[in-house]
Every structure is written in C-alpha cells, then in structure tokens.
Amino acid sequence: MPQRTKFVIELPAGNRPGRSAWLGPFSLALAALCWFLPSGGALVGAAAVVCGALSIATRKEYRIDWTAVAGIGVGLAQLAWFLTLLGIT
C-alpha cells in the first residue's frame, strides 16, 4: 500500500494496472471540458458519464475511483442543464 502524504491528492490511476485505470481521470477531464463547448457539450457530458461508469464497473477489486464519481456527477449536471434548456425553447 503506498504511503500518503498530507495534503497531497494522488490519482487513483497510479494504483491500478492497465489502460482502463485512466478511465476515471479521463471522465473527469471530459466532464470539465463539456462545460466549455457551446455545441456538443451534451455529447461530451454523456461520454464522461460512460467513461466514469466503465471505470467503476471494470475494476471492482479496487476502491471506487473518486475521479470517476466526480466525472459522472459533472457530466450528469451538464446533461440536466442541456435538458432544461431544451425544455425552455
């Protein structure tokens, strides 16, 4: 088990083997990016939710990735905002 230093947040991908370990951080990056895209933000938000869900579902022997959970939350917020704007117009 790696030692943790106070006040340092480490990416969970460093503790997981394989390429699928980067699905959580990629989900968070996509979720942050979707808020800056005027068109296609909902598609990028949906991709963030899918990447986050895959990150959680594929590596059950590890703790839940906080970056995947954050990516799912921010991506769902973008989708809710898109549906709200769609309902207004």
PDB file of N, CA, C and O in Angstrom:
ATOM      1  N   MET A   1       0.845  -1.175   0.000  1.00  0.00           N
ATOM      2  CA  MET A   1       0.000   0.000   0.000  1.00  0.00           C
ATOM      3  C   MET A   1       0.894   1.243   0.000  1.00  0.00           C
ATOM      4  O   MET A   1       1.795   1.352   0.831  1.00  0.00           O
ATOM      5  N   PRO A   2       0.654   2.178  -0.922  1.00  0.00           N
ATOM      6  CA  PRO A   2       1.504   3.362  -0.987  1.00  0.00           C
ATOM      7  C   PRO A   2       1.261   4.294   0.194  1.00  0.00           C
ATOM      8  O   PRO A   2       0.150   4.384   0.716  1.00  0.00           O
ATOM      9  N   GLN A   3       2.313   4.980   0.602  1.00  0.00           N
ATOM     10  CA  GLN A   3       2.183   5.933   1.692  1.00  0.00           C
ATOM     11  C   GLN A   3       1.558   7.216   1.165  1.00  0.00           C
ATOM     12  O   GLN A   3       1.838   7.655   0.050  1.00  0.00           O
ATOM     13  N   ARG A   4       0.723   7.793   1.976  1.00  0.00           N
ATOM     14  CA  ARG A   4       0.073   9.035   1.585  1.00  0.00           C
ATOM     15  C   ARG A   4       0.704  10.190   2.333  1.00  0.00           C
ATOM     16  O   ARG A   4       0.968  10.099   3.532  1.00  0.00           O
ATOM     17  N   THR A   5       0.938  11.247   1.637  1.00  0.00           N
ATOM     18  CA  THR A   5       1.461  12.456   2.235  1.00  0.00           C
ATOM     19  C   THR A   5       0.289  13.378   2.540  1.00  0.00           C
ATOM     20  O   THR A   5      -0.688  13.414   1.792  1.00  0.00           O
ATOM     21  N   LYS A   6       0.382  14.112   3.622  1.00  0.00           N
ATOM     22  CA  LYS A   6      -0.679  15.042   3.973  1.00  0.00           C
ATOM     23  C   LYS A   6      -0.853  16.085   2.876  1.00  0.00           C
ATOM     24  O   LYS A   6       0.117  16.566   2.292  1.00  0.00           O
ATOM     25  N   PHE A   7      -2.106  16.421   2.613  1.00  0.00           N
ATOM     26  CA  PHE A   7      -2.472  17.478   1.684  1.00  0.00           C
ATOM     27  C   PHE A   7      -2.065  17.202   0.239  1.00  0.00           C
ATOM     28  O   PHE A   7      -1.980  18.133  -0.562  1.00  0.00           O
ATOM     29  N   VAL A   8      -1.818  15.969  -0.101  1.00  0.00           N
ATOM     30  CA  VAL A   8      -1.498  15.623  -1.484  1.00  0.00           C
ATOM     31  C   VAL A   8      -2.556  14.655  -1.979  1.00  0.00           C
ATOM     32  O   VAL A   8      -2.780  13.600  -1.384  1.00  0.00           O
ATOM     33  N   ILE A   9      -3.198  15.021  -3.065  1.00  0.00           N
ATOM     34  CA  ILE A   9      -4.211  14.149  -3.656  1.00  0.00           C
ATOM     35  C   ILE A   9      -3.551  13.407  -4.803  1.00  0.00           C
ATOM     36  O   ILE A   9      -3.044  14.019  -5.743  1.00  0.00           O
ATOM     37  N   GLU A  10      -3.562  12.090  -4.721  1.00  0.00           N
ATOM     38  CA  GLU A  10      -2.965  11.316  -5.796  1.00  0.00           C
ATOM     39  C   GLU A  10      -4.064  10.734  -6.677  1.00  0.00           C
ATOM     40  O   GLU A  10      -5.164  10.438  -6.210  1.00  0.00           O
ATOM     41  N   LEU A  11      -3.753  10.578  -7.937  1.00  0.00           N
ATOM     42  CA  LEU A  11      -4.706   9.992  -8.853  1.00  0.00           C
ATOM     43  C   LEU A  11      -4.823   8.496  -8.589  1.00  0.00           C
ATOM     44  O   LEU A  11      -3.806   7.824  -8.418  1.00  0.00           O
ATOM     45  N   PRO A  12      -6.026   7.966  -8.552  1.00  0.00           N
ATOM     46  CA  PRO A  12      -6.192   6.536  -8.329  1.00  0.00           C
ATOM     47  C   PRO A  12      -5.617   5.696  -9.466  1.00  0.00           C
ATOM     48  O   PRO A  12      -5.365   4.504  -9.288  1.00  0.00           O
ATOM     49  N   ALA A  13      -5.410   6.293 -10.609  1.00  0.00           N
ATOM     50  CA  ALA A  13      -4.881   5.545 -11.752  1.00  0.00           C
ATOM     51  C   ALA A  13      -3.475   5.030 -11.479  1.00  0.00           C
ATOM     52  O   ALA A  13      -3.067   4.033 -12.075  1.00  0.00           O
ATOM     53  N   GLY A  14      -2.735   5.669 -10.611  1.00  0.00           N
ATOM     54  CA  GLY A  14      -1.388   5.220 -10.286  1.00  0.00           C
ATOM     55  C   GLY A  14      -1.363   3.901  -9.539  1.00  0.00           C
ATOM     56  O   GLY A  14      -0.351   3.200  -9.548  1.00  0.00           O
ATOM     57  N   ASN A  15      -2.478   3.552  -8.885  1.00  0.00           N
ATOM     58  CA  ASN A  15      -2.556   2.312  -8.115  1.00  0.00           C
ATOM     59  C   ASN A  15      -3.162   1.157  -8.895  1.00  0.00           C
ATOM     60  O   ASN A  15      -3.219   0.037  -8.388  1.00  0.00           O
ATOM     61  N   ARG A  16      -3.611   1.404 -10.109  1.00  0.00           N
ATOM     62  CA  ARG A  16      -4.316   0.384 -10.878  1.00  0.00           C
ATOM     63  C   ARG A  16      -3.510   0.008 -12.115  1.00  0.00           C
ATOM     64  O   ARG A  16      -2.889   0.872 -12.734  1.00  0.00           O
ATOM     65  N   PRO A  17      -3.512  -1.259 -12.477  1.00  0.00           N
ATOM     66  CA  PRO A  17      -2.793  -1.673 -13.676  1.00  0.00           C
ATOM     67  C   PRO A  17      -3.650  -1.491 -14.937  1.00  0.00           C
ATOM     68  O   PRO A  17      -4.880  -1.495 -14.874  1.00  0.00           O
ATOM     69  N   GLY A  18      -2.984  -1.334 -16.059  1.00  0.00           N
ATOM     70  CA  GLY A  18      -3.667  -1.321 -17.350  1.00  0.00           C
ATOM     71  C   GLY A  18      -4.166   0.036 -17.779  1.00  0.00           C
ATOM     72  O   GLY A  18      -4.145   1.010 -17.026  1.00  0.00           O
ATOM     73  N   ARG A  19      -4.614   0.062 -19.011  1.00  0.00           N
ATOM     74  CA  ARG A  19      -5.113   1.314 -19.595  1.00  0.00           C
ATOM     75  C   ARG A  19      -6.457   1.739 -19.026  1.00  0.00           C
ATOM     76  O   ARG A  19      -6.755   2.933 -18.978  1.00  0.00           O
ATOM     77  N   SER A  20      -7.269   0.785 -18.596  1.00  0.00           N
ATOM     78  CA  SER A  20      -8.591   1.143 -18.080  1.00  0.00           C
ATOM     79  C   SER A  20      -8.498   1.931 -16.776  1.00  0.00           C
ATOM     80  O   SER A  20      -9.496   2.486 -16.316  1.00  0.00           O
ATOM     81  N   ALA A  21      -7.320   1.982 -16.184  1.00  0.00           N
ATOM     82  CA  ALA A  21      -7.135   2.771 -14.968  1.00  0.00           C
ATOM     83  C   ALA A  21      -7.305   4.260 -15.240  1.00  0.00           C
ATOM     84  O   ALA A  21      -7.606   5.025 -14.325  1.00  0.00           O
ATOM     85  N   TRP A  22      -7.117   4.672 -16.474  1.00  0.00           N
ATOM     86  CA  TRP A  22      -7.217   6.086 -16.814  1.00  0.00           C
ATOM     87  C   TRP A  22      -8.621   6.503 -17.218  1.00  0.00           C
ATOM     88  O   TRP A  22      -8.828   7.657 -17.592  1.00  0.00           O
ATOM     89  N   LEU A  23      -9.595   5.595 -17.154  1.00  0.00           N
ATOM     90  CA  LEU A  23     -10.973   5.958 -17.495  1.00  0.00           C
ATOM     91  C   LEU A  23     -11.556   6.972 -16.515  1.00  0.00           C
ATOM     92  O   LEU A  23     -12.310   7.855 -16.924  1.00  0.00           O
ATOM     93  N   GLY A  24     -11.222   6.864 -15.237  1.00  0.00           N
ATOM     94  CA  GLY A  24     -11.733   7.818 -14.242  1.00  0.00           C
ATOM     95  C   GLY A  24     -11.221   9.229 -14.463  1.00  0.00           C
ATOM     96  O   GLY A  24     -12.025  10.156 -14.565  1.00  0.00           O
ATOM     97  N   PRO A  25      -9.895   9.428 -14.540  1.00  0.00           N
ATOM     98  CA  PRO A  25      -9.394  10.772 -14.827  1.00  0.00           C
ATOM     99  C   PRO A  25      -9.848  11.309 -16.194  1.00  0.00           C
ATOM    100  O   PRO A  25     -10.076  12.509 -16.348  1.00  0.00           O
ATOM    101  N   PHE A  26      -9.976  10.413 -17.181  1.00  0.00           N
ATOM    102  CA  PHE A  26     -10.459  10.835 -18.492  1.00  0.00           C
ATOM    103  C   PHE A  26     -11.913  11.289 -18.398  1.00  0.00           C
ATOM    104  O   PHE A  26     -12.311  12.245 -19.062  1.00  0.00           O
ATOM    105  N   SER A  27     -12.703  10.604 -17.575  1.00  0.00           N
ATOM    106  CA  SER A  27     -14.091  11.000 -17.358  1.00  0.00           C
ATOM    107  C   SER A  27     -14.186  12.391 -16.747  1.00  0.00           C
ATOM    108  O   SER A  27     -15.003  13.210 -17.165  1.00  0.00           O
ATOM    109  N   LEU A  28     -13.345  12.645 -15.760  1.00  0.00           N
ATOM    110  CA  LEU A  28     -13.346  13.969 -15.128  1.00  0.00           C
ATOM    111  C   LEU A  28     -12.894  15.055 -16.098  1.00  0.00           C
ATOM    112  O   LEU A  28     -13.444  16.157 -16.093  1.00  0.00           O
ATOM    113  N   ALA A  29     -11.904  14.757 -16.926  1.00  0.00           N
ATOM    114  CA  ALA A  29     -11.437  15.732 -17.914  1.00  0.00           C
ATOM    115  C   ALA A  29     -12.523  16.031 -18.949  1.00  0.00           C
ATOM    116  O   ALA A  29     -12.737  17.188 -19.309  1.00  0.00           O
ATOM    117  N   LEU A  30     -13.202  14.999 -19.421  1.00  0.00           N
ATOM    118  CA  LEU A  30     -14.300  15.212 -20.368  1.00  0.00           C
ATOM    119  C   LEU A  30     -15.436  16.005 -19.739  1.00  0.00           C
ATOM    120  O   LEU A  30     -16.032  16.867 -20.385  1.00  0.00           O
ATOM    121  N   ALA A  31     -15.735  15.712 -18.479  1.00  0.00           N
ATOM    122  CA  ALA A  31     -16.815  16.420 -17.796  1.00  0.00           C
ATOM    123  C   ALA A  31     -16.494  17.902 -17.635  1.00  0.00           C
ATOM    124  O   ALA A  31     -17.374  18.752 -17.772  1.00  0.00           O
ATOM    125  N   ALA A  32     -15.241  18.206 -17.345  1.00  0.00           N
ATOM    126  CA  ALA A  32     -14.848  19.616 -17.233  1.00  0.00           C
ATOM    127  C   ALA A  32     -14.873  20.290 -18.608  1.00  0.00           C
ATOM    128  O   ALA A  32     -15.261  21.453 -18.728  1.00  0.00           O
ATOM    129  N   LEU A  33     -14.464  19.567 -19.624  1.00  0.00           N
ATOM    130  CA  LEU A  33     -14.427  20.123 -20.980  1.00  0.00           C
ATOM    131  C   LEU A  33     -15.823  20.403 -21.525  1.00  0.00           C
ATOM    132  O   LEU A  33     -16.012  21.360 -22.276  1.00  0.00           O
ATOM    133  N   CYS A  34     -16.802  19.580 -21.156  1.00  0.00           N
ATOM    134  CA  CYS A  34     -18.138  19.723 -21.740  1.00  0.00           C
ATOM    135  C   CYS A  34     -18.790  21.053 -21.386  1.00  0.00           C
ATOM    136  O   CYS A  34     -19.664  21.517 -22.118  1.00  0.00           O
ATOM    137  N   TRP A  35     -18.391  21.670 -20.296  1.00  0.00           N
ATOM    138  CA  TRP A  35     -18.988  22.957 -19.924  1.00  0.00           C
ATOM    139  C   TRP A  35     -18.458  24.107 -20.764  1.00  0.00           C
ATOM    140  O   TRP A  35     -19.053  25.184 -20.773  1.00  0.00           O
ATOM    141  N   PHE A  36     -17.355  23.903 -21.466  1.00  0.00           N
ATOM    142  CA  PHE A  36     -16.777  24.964 -22.285  1.00  0.00           C
ATOM    143  C   PHE A  36     -17.122  24.832 -23.754  1.00  0.00           C
ATOM    144  O   PHE A  36     -16.737  25.684 -24.554  1.00  0.00           O
ATOM    145  N   LEU A  37     -17.840  23.781 -24.127  1.00  0.00           N
ATOM    146  CA  LEU A  37     -18.218  23.577 -25.518  1.00  0.00           C
ATOM    147  C   LEU A  37     -19.648  24.062 -25.735  1.00  0.00           C
ATOM    148  O   LEU A  37     -20.581  23.521 -25.141  1.00  0.00           O
ATOM    149  N   PRO A  38     -19.829  25.081 -26.583  1.00  0.00           N
ATOM    150  CA  PRO A  38     -21.186  25.577 -26.810  1.00  0.00           C
ATOM    151  C   PRO A  38     -22.070  24.570 -27.554  1.00  0.00           C
ATOM    152  O   PRO A  38     -23.261  24.449 -27.268  1.00  0.00           O
ATOM    153  N   SER A  39     -21.487  23.868 -28.490  1.00  0.00           N
ATOM    154  CA  SER A  39     -22.259  22.829 -29.183  1.00  0.00           C
ATOM    155  C   SER A  39     -21.555  21.497 -28.966  1.00  0.00           C
ATOM    156  O   SER A  39     -20.328  21.415 -29.025  1.00  0.00           O
ATOM    157  N   GLY A  40     -22.320  20.486 -28.723  1.00  0.00           N
ATOM    158  CA  GLY A  40     -21.749  19.179 -28.466  1.00  0.00           C
ATOM    159  C   GLY A  40     -21.411  18.926 -27.015  1.00  0.00           C
ATOM    160  O   GLY A  40     -20.857  17.877 -26.687  1.00  0.00           O
ATOM    161  N   GLY A  41     -21.729  19.859 -26.140  1.00  0.00           N
ATOM    162  CA  GLY A  41     -21.441  19.688 -24.725  1.00  0.00           C
ATOM    163  C   GLY A  41     -22.188  18.522 -24.113  1.00  0.00           C
ATOM    164  O   GLY A  41     -21.671  17.836 -23.231  1.00  0.00           O
ATOM    165  N   ALA A  42     -23.415  18.295 -24.585  1.00  0.00           N
ATOM    166  CA  ALA A  42     -24.205  17.181 -24.059  1.00  0.00           C
ATOM    167  C   ALA A  42     -23.599  15.841 -24.484  1.00  0.00           C
ATOM    168  O   ALA A  42     -23.619  14.878 -23.716  1.00  0.00           O
ATOM    169  N   LEU A  43     -23.071  15.780 -25.685  1.00  0.00           N
ATOM    170  CA  LEU A  43     -22.443  14.528 -26.137  1.00  0.00           C
ATOM    171  C   LEU A  43     -21.174  14.237 -25.344  1.00  0.00           C
ATOM    172  O   LEU A  43     -20.919  13.090 -24.976  1.00  0.00           O
ATOM    173  N   VAL A  44     -20.386  15.264 -25.084  1.00  0.00           N
ATOM    174  CA  VAL A  44     -19.164  15.082 -24.300  1.00  0.00           C
ATOM    175  C   VAL A  44     -19.521  14.744 -22.855  1.00  0.00           C
ATOM    176  O   VAL A  44     -18.839  13.940 -22.219  1.00  0.00           O
ATOM    177  N   GLY A  45     -20.584  15.350 -22.337  1.00  0.00           N
ATOM    178  CA  GLY A  45     -21.044  15.016 -20.994  1.00  0.00           C
ATOM    179  C   GLY A  45     -21.507  13.568 -20.900  1.00  0.00           C
ATOM    180  O   GLY A  45     -21.243  12.890 -19.907  1.00  0.00           O
ATOM    181  N   ALA A  46     -22.193  13.099 -21.929  1.00  0.00           N
ATOM    182  CA  ALA A  46     -22.622  11.696 -21.958  1.00  0.00           C
ATOM    183  C   ALA A  46     -21.413  10.765 -22.033  1.00  0.00           C
ATOM    184  O   ALA A  46     -21.400   9.708 -21.401  1.00  0.00           O
ATOM    185  N   ALA A  47     -20.399  11.157 -22.804  1.00  0.00           N
ATOM    186  CA  ALA A  47     -19.176  10.351 -22.881  1.00  0.00           C
ATOM    187  C   ALA A  47     -18.478  10.302 -21.527  1.00  0.00           C
ATOM    188  O   ALA A  47     -17.910   9.273 -21.160  1.00  0.00           O
ATOM    189  N   ALA A  48     -18.514  11.403 -20.782  1.00  0.00           N
ATOM    190  CA  ALA A  48     -17.913  11.436 -19.445  1.00  0.00           C
ATOM    191  C   ALA A  48     -18.632  10.477 -18.506  1.00  0.00           C
ATOM    192  O   ALA A  48     -17.995   9.784 -17.713  1.00  0.00           O
ATOM    193  N   VAL A  49     -19.948  10.438 -18.594  1.00  0.00           N
ATOM    194  CA  VAL A  49     -20.727   9.531 -17.749  1.00  0.00           C
ATOM    195  C   VAL A  49     -20.410   8.075 -18.098  1.00  0.00           C
ATOM    196  O   VAL A  49     -20.269   7.239 -17.205  1.00  0.00           O
ATOM    197  N   VAL A  50     -20.299   7.773 -19.391  1.00  0.00           N
ATOM    198  CA  VAL A  50     -19.991   6.402 -19.817  1.00  0.00           C
ATOM    199  C   VAL A  50     -18.594   5.992 -19.357  1.00  0.00           C
ATOM    200  O   VAL A  50     -18.410   4.889 -18.844  1.00  0.00           O
ATOM    201  N   CYS A  51     -17.610   6.872 -19.537  1.00  0.00           N
ATOM    202  CA  CYS A  51     -16.241   6.557 -19.100  1.00  0.00           C
ATOM    203  C   CYS A  51     -16.180   6.342 -17.590  1.00  0.00           C
ATOM    204  O   CYS A  51     -15.509   5.422 -17.123  1.00  0.00           O
ATOM    205  N   GLY A  52     -16.864   7.169 -16.835  1.00  0.00           N
ATOM    206  CA  GLY A  52     -16.878   7.017 -15.385  1.00  0.00           C
ATOM    207  C   GLY A  52     -17.544   5.715 -14.954  1.00  0.00           C
ATOM    208  O   GLY A  52     -17.062   5.032 -14.050  1.00  0.00           O
ATOM    209  N   ALA A  53     -18.658   5.378 -15.607  1.00  0.00           N
ATOM    210  CA  ALA A  53     -19.346   4.130 -15.269  1.00  0.00           C
ATOM    211  C   ALA A  53     -18.490   2.917 -15.625  1.00  0.00           C
ATOM    212  O   ALA A  53     -18.460   1.938 -14.879  1.00  0.00           O
ATOM    213  N   LEU A  54     -17.800   2.978 -16.753  1.00  0.00           N
ATOM    214  CA  LEU A  54     -16.900   1.882 -17.128  1.00  0.00           C
ATOM    215  C   LEU A  54     -15.749   1.749 -16.138  1.00  0.00           C
ATOM    216  O   LEU A  54     -15.332   0.638 -15.810  1.00  0.00           O
ATOM    217  N   SER A  55     -15.238   2.876 -15.664  1.00  0.00           N
ATOM    218  CA  SER A  55     -14.144   2.842 -14.697  1.00  0.00           C
ATOM    219  C   SER A  55     -14.570   2.164 -13.405  1.00  0.00           C
ATOM    220  O   SER A  55     -13.804   1.398 -12.820  1.00  0.00           O
ATOM    221  N   ILE A  56     -15.775   2.440 -12.965  1.00  0.00           N
ATOM    222  CA  ILE A  56     -16.265   1.843 -11.732  1.00  0.00           C
ATOM    223  C   ILE A  56     -16.605   0.364 -11.941  1.00  0.00           C
ATOM    224  O   ILE A  56     -16.358  -0.463 -11.063  1.00  0.00           O
ATOM    225  N   ALA A  57     -17.166   0.041 -13.093  1.00  0.00           N
ATOM    226  CA  ALA A  57     -17.634  -1.326 -13.332  1.00  0.00           C
ATOM    227  C   ALA A  57     -16.512  -2.301 -13.668  1.00  0.00           C
ATOM    228  O   ALA A  57     -16.627  -3.488 -13.366  1.00  0.00           O
ATOM    229  N   THR A  58     -15.433  -1.833 -14.284  1.00  0.00           N
ATOM    230  CA  THR A  58     -14.409  -2.763 -14.754  1.00  0.00           C
ATOM    231  C   THR A  58     -13.416  -3.161 -13.676  1.00  0.00           C
ATOM    232  O   THR A  58     -12.833  -4.241 -13.773  1.00  0.00           O
ATOM    233  N   ARG A  59     -13.201  -2.372 -12.687  1.00  0.00           N
ATOM    234  CA  ARG A  59     -12.190  -2.658 -11.669  1.00  0.00           C
ATOM    235  C   ARG A  59     -12.837  -2.778 -10.302  1.00  0.00           C
ATOM    236  O   ARG A  59     -12.644  -1.912  -9.448  1.00  0.00           O
ATOM    237  N   LYS A  60     -13.588  -3.818 -10.087  1.00  0.00           N
ATOM    238  CA  LYS A  60     -14.319  -3.980  -8.831  1.00  0.00           C
ATOM    239  C   LYS A  60     -13.426  -4.355  -7.661  1.00  0.00           C
ATOM    240  O   LYS A  60     -13.820  -4.197  -6.505  1.00  0.00           O
ATOM    241  N   GLU A  61     -12.229  -4.847  -7.946  1.00  0.00           N
ATOM    242  CA  GLU A  61     -11.350  -5.245  -6.838  1.00  0.00           C
ATOM    243  C   GLU A  61     -10.662  -4.045  -6.178  1.00  0.00           C
ATOM    244  O   GLU A  61     -10.003  -4.195  -5.148  1.00  0.00           O
ATOM    245  N   TYR A  62     -10.815  -2.865  -6.767  1.00  0.00           N
ATOM    246  CA  TYR A  62     -10.221  -1.647  -6.205  1.00  0.00           C
ATOM    247  C   TYR A  62     -11.316  -0.764  -5.628  1.00  0.00           C
ATOM    248  O   TYR A  62     -12.506  -0.988  -5.849  1.00  0.00           O
ATOM    249  N   ARG A  63     -10.879   0.249  -4.881  1.00  0.00           N
ATOM    250  CA  ARG A  63     -11.840   1.229  -4.363  1.00  0.00           C
ATOM    251  C   ARG A  63     -12.462   1.997  -5.518  1.00  0.00           C
ATOM    252  O   ARG A  63     -11.904   2.066  -6.613  1.00  0.00           O
ATOM    253  N   ILE A  64     -13.617   2.567  -5.257  1.00  0.00           N
ATOM    254  CA  ILE A  64     -14.258   3.388  -6.288  1.00  0.00           C
ATOM    255  C   ILE A  64     -13.394   4.615  -6.536  1.00  0.00           C
ATOM    256  O   ILE A  64     -12.955   5.288  -5.603  1.00  0.00           O
ATOM    257  N   ASP A  65     -13.167   4.883  -7.781  1.00  0.00           N
ATOM    258  CA  ASP A  65     -12.311   5.972  -8.229  1.00  0.00           C
ATOM    259  C   ASP A  65     -13.025   7.309  -8.014  1.00  0.00           C
ATOM    260  O   ASP A  65     -14.099   7.525  -8.576  1.00  0.00           O
ATOM    261  N   TRP A  66     -12.450   8.204  -7.216  1.00  0.00           N
ATOM    262  CA  TRP A  66     -13.107   9.485  -6.946  1.00  0.00           C
ATOM    263  C   TRP A  66     -13.188  10.343  -8.193  1.00  0.00           C
ATOM    264  O   TRP A  66     -14.111  11.146  -8.329  1.00  0.00           O
ATOM    265  N   THR A  67     -12.234  10.187  -9.115  1.00  0.00           N
ATOM    266  CA  THR A  67     -12.299  10.979 -10.345  1.00  0.00           C
ATOM    267  C   THR A  67     -13.445  10.504 -11.233  1.00  0.00           C
ATOM    268  O   THR A  67     -14.062  11.309 -11.930  1.00  0.00           O
ATOM    269  N   ALA A  68     -13.733   9.206 -11.214  1.00  0.00           N
ATOM    270  CA  ALA A  68     -14.864   8.681 -11.986  1.00  0.00           C
ATOM    271  C   ALA A  68     -16.187   9.182 -11.418  1.00  0.00           C
ATOM    272  O   ALA A  68     -17.087   9.560 -12.168  1.00  0.00           O
ATOM    273  N   VAL A  69     -16.301   9.183 -10.099  1.00  0.00           N
ATOM    274  CA  VAL A  69     -17.530   9.663  -9.464  1.00  0.00           C
ATOM    275  C   VAL A  69     -17.728  11.154  -9.748  1.00  0.00           C
ATOM    276  O   VAL A  69     -18.843  11.587 -10.035  1.00  0.00           O
ATOM    277  N   ALA A  70     -16.660  11.931  -9.670  1.00  0.00           N
ATOM    278  CA  ALA A  70     -16.760  13.366  -9.969  1.00  0.00           C
ATOM    279  C   ALA A  70     -17.107  13.590 -11.441  1.00  0.00           C
ATOM    280  O   ALA A  70     -17.912  14.463 -11.764  1.00  0.00           O
ATOM    281  N   GLY A  71     -16.502  12.804 -12.328  1.00  0.00           N
ATOM    282  CA  GLY A  71     -16.802  12.923 -13.753  1.00  0.00           C
ATOM    283  C   GLY A  71     -18.250  12.587 -14.059  1.00  0.00           C
ATOM    284  O   GLY A  71     -18.889  13.254 -14.873  1.00  0.00           O
ATOM    285  N   ILE A  72     -18.768  11.550 -13.407  1.00  0.00           N
ATOM    286  CA  ILE A  72     -20.174  11.188 -13.606  1.00  0.00           C
ATOM    287  C   ILE A  72     -21.082  12.302 -13.104  1.00  0.00           C
ATOM    288  O   ILE A  72     -22.054  12.661 -13.769  1.00  0.00           O
ATOM    289  N   GLY A  73     -20.774  12.844 -11.947  1.00  0.00           N
ATOM    290  CA  GLY A  73     -21.609  13.918 -11.390  1.00  0.00           C
ATOM    291  C   GLY A  73     -21.624  15.167 -12.247  1.00  0.00           C
ATOM    292  O   GLY A  73     -22.686  15.740 -12.492  1.00  0.00           O
ATOM    293  N   VAL A  74     -20.472  15.588 -12.699  1.00  0.00           N
ATOM    294  CA  VAL A  74     -20.388  16.803 -13.528  1.00  0.00           C
ATOM    295  C   VAL A  74     -21.004  16.546 -14.902  1.00  0.00           C
ATOM    296  O   VAL A  74     -21.666  17.421 -15.459  1.00  0.00           O
ATOM    297  N   GLY A  75     -20.788  15.346 -15.449  1.00  0.00           N
ATOM    298  CA  GLY A  75     -21.397  15.004 -16.735  1.00  0.00           C
ATOM    299  C   GLY A  75     -22.918  14.961 -16.654  1.00  0.00           C
ATOM    300  O   GLY A  75     -23.605  15.428 -17.563  1.00  0.00           O
ATOM    301  N   LEU A  76     -23.446  14.397 -15.563  1.00  0.00           N
ATOM    302  CA  LEU A  76     -24.900  14.381 -15.381  1.00  0.00           C
ATOM    303  C   LEU A  76     -25.467  15.785 -15.191  1.00  0.00           C
ATOM    304  O   LEU A  76     -26.572  16.081 -15.645  1.00  0.00           O
ATOM    305  N   ALA A  77     -24.708  16.643 -14.520  1.00  0.00           N
ATOM    306  CA  ALA A  77     -25.149  18.032 -14.370  1.00  0.00           C
ATOM    307  C   ALA A  77     -25.228  18.717 -15.730  1.00  0.00           C
ATOM    308  O   ALA A  77     -26.156  19.488 -15.980  1.00  0.00           O
ATOM    309  N   GLN A  78     -24.271  18.448 -16.608  1.00  0.00           N
ATOM    310  CA  GLN A  78     -24.300  19.022 -17.956  1.00  0.00           C
ATOM    311  C   GLN A  78     -25.515  18.503 -18.726  1.00  0.00           C
ATOM    312  O   GLN A  78     -26.183  19.269 -19.419  1.00  0.00           O
ATOM    313  N   LEU A  79     -25.801  17.214 -18.608  1.00  0.00           N
ATOM    314  CA  LEU A  79     -26.963  16.653 -19.299  1.00  0.00           C
ATOM    315  C   LEU A  79     -28.264  17.228 -18.748  1.00  0.00           C
ATOM    316  O   LEU A  79     -29.191  17.487 -19.515  1.00  0.00           O
ATOM    317  N   ALA A  80     -28.348  17.428 -17.448  1.00  0.00           N
ATOM    318  CA  ALA A  80     -29.546  18.039 -16.857  1.00  0.00           C
ATOM    319  C   ALA A  80     -29.710  19.473 -17.329  1.00  0.00           C
ATOM    320  O   ALA A  80     -30.826  19.912 -17.609  1.00  0.00           O
ATOM    321  N   TRP A  81     -28.608  20.204 -17.419  1.00  0.00           N
ATOM    322  CA  TRP A  81     -28.651  21.587 -17.911  1.00  0.00           C
ATOM    323  C   TRP A  81     -29.104  21.619 -19.369  1.00  0.00           C
ATOM    324  O   TRP A  81     -29.901  22.474 -19.754  1.00  0.00           O
ATOM    325  N   PHE A  82     -28.600  20.693 -20.177  1.00  0.00           N
ATOM    326  CA  PHE A  82     -28.990  20.610 -21.584  1.00  0.00           C
ATOM    327  C   PHE A  82     -30.483  20.336 -21.707  1.00  0.00           C
ATOM    328  O   PHE A  82     -31.170  20.973 -22.506  1.00  0.00           O
ATOM    329  N   LEU A  83     -30.994  19.378 -20.906  1.00  0.00           N
ATOM    330  CA  LEU A  83     -32.419  19.063 -20.972  1.00  0.00           C
ATOM    331  C   LEU A  83     -33.276  20.217 -20.478  1.00  0.00           C
ATOM    332  O   LEU A  83     -34.380  20.427 -20.981  1.00  0.00           O
ATOM    333  N   THR A  84     -32.785  20.960 -19.507  1.00  0.00           N
ATOM    334  CA  THR A  84     -33.509  22.137 -19.028  1.00  0.00           C
ATOM    335  C   THR A  84     -33.598  23.187 -20.115  1.00  0.00           C
ATOM    336  O   THR A  84     -34.662  23.761 -20.344  1.00  0.00           O
ATOM    337  N   LEU A  85     -32.491  23.439 -20.783  1.00  0.00           N
ATOM    338  CA  LEU A  85     -32.503  24.420 -21.871  1.00  0.00           C
ATOM    339  C   LEU A  85     -33.341  23.947 -23.046  1.00  0.00           C
ATOM    340  O   LEU A  85     -33.981  24.752 -23.723  1.00  0.00           O
ATOM    341  N   LEU A  86     -33.338  22.669 -23.286  1.00  0.00           N
ATOM    342  CA  LEU A  86     -34.147  22.103 -24.367  1.00  0.00           C
ATOM    343  C   LEU A  86     -35.635  22.256 -24.053  1.00  0.00           C
ATOM    344  O   LEU A  86     -36.445  22.506 -24.946  1.00  0.00           O
ATOM    345  N   GLY A  87     -35.982  22.104 -22.784  1.00  0.00           N
ATOM    346  CA  GLY A  87     -37.384  22.251 -22.385  1.00  0.00           C
ATOM    347  C   GLY A  87     -37.857  23.682 -22.426  1.00  0.00           C
ATOM    348  O   GLY A  87     -39.047  23.924 -22.629  1.00  0.00           O
ATOM    349  N   ILE A  88     -36.968  24.642 -22.240  1.00  0.00           N
ATOM    350  CA  ILE A  88     -37.337  26.057 -22.248  1.00  0.00           C
ATOM    351  C   ILE A  88     -37.648  26.514 -23.666  1.00  0.00           C
ATOM    352  O   ILE A  88     -38.569  27.301 -23.885  1.00  0.00           O
ATOM    353  N   THR A  89     -36.878  26.019 -24.626  1.00  0.00           N
ATOM    354  CA  THR A  89     -37.057  26.504 -26.006  1.00  0.00           C
ATOM    355  C   THR A  89     -38.090  25.779 -26.728  1.00  0.00           C
ATOM    356  O   THR A  89     -38.351  26.075 -27.894  1.00  0.00           O
TER     357      THR A  89
END
